[in-house]
Amino acid sequence: MNGARIIFVTGNEHKRREVREILGVELEGADLDVPEIQGVDPAEVAAAKALAAREALGSPEAYVVAEDSGIVVEAWNGFPGALTKWLMGSVGSEGLLKMLSGFEDRSARAVCVAAVAAPDGDVRTFRGEVRGEVSAEARGEGGFGYDPVFVPEWSSRTYAELGAEKNGDSHRARAFRAVRGWLESA
């Protein structure tokens, strides 16, 4: 990373803190209102967001990083995926649980795609995914979004119950460790 500027574009302070801890470097923050395309592919959404943010920032000599993350419910053929932010904003964890109550299959994946727009305008995406399931009830005080209802396959606790432990092997940690590896070799 050799002192390169890294600007992480998010209005979510929880995500910014997580990514700072995962990357182990200082991040400049930018809370931009960039257009977010509506699509089901988080890589497409994240890449478009990173490019739009880079342009909105005046094409800086920095790596501009954006991400898109969501929960993919297997019984719903991958919904809500890239539309998780809107679903959770509308119905929250309790609504998600009610919507899933009639389904026996509660398997899900937490997915994060980090997109990095390099100073030359090239965009790379890095995907992190954790298999797990949606719990029967919301549990835990920590986290945000669907953290109270997602149980990763490597634990019996929800992301919200795990607190900072979540960062050790979450979908976001997996994506941003790949970003860190790429930046270190760039």
PyMOL commands that set and color helices and strands:
alter all, ss='L'
color gray80, all
select helices_A, chain A and resi 13-23+42-56+74-76+81-100+159-168+171-185
alter helices_A, ss='H'
color red, helices_A
select strands_A, chain A and resi 6-9+28-30+63-73+107-117+123-134+150-152
alter strands_A, ss='S'
color yellow, strands_A
deselect
rebuild
show_as cartoon
